[in-house]
């Protein structure tokens, strides 16, 4: 992968990282806004919405860790190479999933093993 491509993915990952951090800040502010609702059904709806928002942020927290690891991989020269086979990860796969650490074939083999052995 050339420097221009690496720069493109670094920018894309930085934008993704910033978006996740902005969402986390918005969630914090949203949850701080306490609403007193006398109706138990409305209160339950609000609590369920908060729980859903927190689950979404937890998934984003995990994605943030992968994004930051991918940026470090770019800096170390490991980005775009499969962890399992050492082969290049296709650009189309990286465009679809910029945090990918496995080539499409290696990921398919891993998913097949998990399906077969429940690992």
C-alpha positions as CSV (number, residue, x, y, z in Angstrom):
1,X,0.0,0.0,0.0
2,X,1.4,3.4,-0.9
3,X,1.7,6.5,1.3
4,X,-1.3,8.1,-0.4
5,X,-3.6,5.1,0.4
6,X,-2.3,5.0,4.0
7,X,-3.0,8.7,4.4
8,X,-6.5,8.1,3.1
9,X,-7.2,5.4,5.6
10,X,-5.5,7.4,8.4
11,X,-7.9,10.3,7.7
12,X,-10.9,8.0,7.5
13,X,-10.0,6.3,10.8
14,X,-9.4,9.7,12.5
15,X,-12.9,10.9,11.3
16,X,-14.4,7.7,12.6
17,X,-12.6,8.2,15.9
18,X,-13.8,11.8,16.2
19,X,-17.4,10.8,15.4
20,X,-17.4,8.1,18.1
21,X,-16.0,10.6,20.6
22,X,-18.6,13.2,19.7
23,X,-21.4,10.6,20.1
24,X,-20.0,9.7,23.5
25,X,-20.1,13.3,24.6
26,X,-23.6,13.8,23.3
27,X,-24.8,10.7,25.1
28,X,-23.3,11.9,28.4
29,X,-25.1,15.2,28.0
30,X,-28.3,13.5,27.1
31,X,-28.2,11.1,30.1
32,X,-27.5,14.1,32.4
33,X,-30.8,15.7,31.4
34,X,-33.0,14.1,34.0
35,X,-36.7,14.1,33.2
36,X,-39.3,13.6,35.8
37,X,-42.2,11.9,34.2
38,X,-45.1,10.9,36.5
39,X,-46.5,8.2,34.1
40,X,-44.8,4.8,34.7
41,X,-45.2,3.8,31.1
42,X,-43.5,7.0,29.9
43,X,-40.7,6.6,32.5
44,X,-40.2,2.9,31.3
45,X,-39.9,4.1,27.7
46,X,-37.3,6.7,28.6
47,X,-35.3,4.2,30.6
48,X,-35.4,1.7,27.7
49,X,-34.2,4.4,25.3
50,X,-31.4,5.2,27.7
51,X,-30.5,1.5,27.9
52,X,-30.4,1.2,24.2
53,X,-28.3,4.3,23.9
54,X,-25.8,2.9,26.4
55,X,-25.6,-0.4,24.6
56,X,-24.9,1.5,21.3
57,X,-22.2,3.5,23.0
58,X,-20.6,0.3,24.4
59,X,-20.4,-1.1,20.9
60,X,-18.8,2.2,19.8
61,X,-16.4,2.0,22.7
62,X,-15.2,-1.3,21.4
63,X,-15.0,0.0,17.9
64,X,-13.0,3.0,19.1
65,X,-10.4,0.7,20.5
66,X,-10.1,-1.1,17.1
67,X,-9.9,2.3,15.3
68,X,-7.1,3.4,17.6
69,X,-5.3,0.1,17.1
70,X,-5.7,0.5,13.3
71,X,-4.1,3.9,13.5
72,X,-1.2,2.5,15.4
73,X,-0.9,-0.2,12.8
74,X,-0.6,2.4,10.1
75,X,2.2,4.1,12.1
76,X,4.0,0.9,12.5
77,X,3.6,-0.3,8.9
78,X,1.5,-3.3,9.7
79,X,-1.8,-1.8,8.4
80,X,-3.3,-3.6,5.4
81,X,-1.6,-6.9,6.1
82,X,-3.4,-10.0,7.3
83,X,-2.5,-11.1,10.9
84,X,-3.1,-14.7,10.1
85,X,-1.5,-15.2,6.7
86,X,0.7,-12.2,6.2
87,X,-0.9,-11.5,2.9
88,X,-2.3,-8.1,1.9
89,X,-5.8,-7.3,2.8
90,X,-7.8,-6.1,-0.2
91,X,-8.6,-2.4,-0.6
92,X,-12.2,-3.2,-1.1
93,X,-12.3,-5.0,2.3
94,X,-10.5,-2.1,4.0
95,X,-12.9,0.4,2.4
96,X,-15.8,-1.6,3.8
97,X,-14.2,-2.3,7.2
98,X,-11.2,0.0,7.8
99,X,-10.4,-1.8,11.1
100,X,-10.0,-5.2,9.4
101,X,-6.9,-7.3,10.5
102,X,-7.7,-10.4,8.5
103,X,-8.0,-10.9,4.8
104,X,-11.4,-11.9,3.5
105,X,-10.3,-15.5,3.0
106,X,-8.8,-15.7,6.5
107,X,-11.9,-14.2,8.0
108,X,-14.1,-16.7,6.1
109,X,-12.0,-19.6,7.4
110,X,-12.2,-18.2,11.0
111,X,-16.0,-17.9,10.8
112,X,-16.3,-21.4,9.3
113,X,-14.3,-22.8,12.2
114,X,-16.4,-20.9,14.7
115,X,-19.5,-22.2,13.1
116,X,-18.3,-25.8,13.1
117,X,-16.7,-25.9,16.5
118,X,-18.6,-23.3,18.4
119,X,-15.3,-21.5,19.3
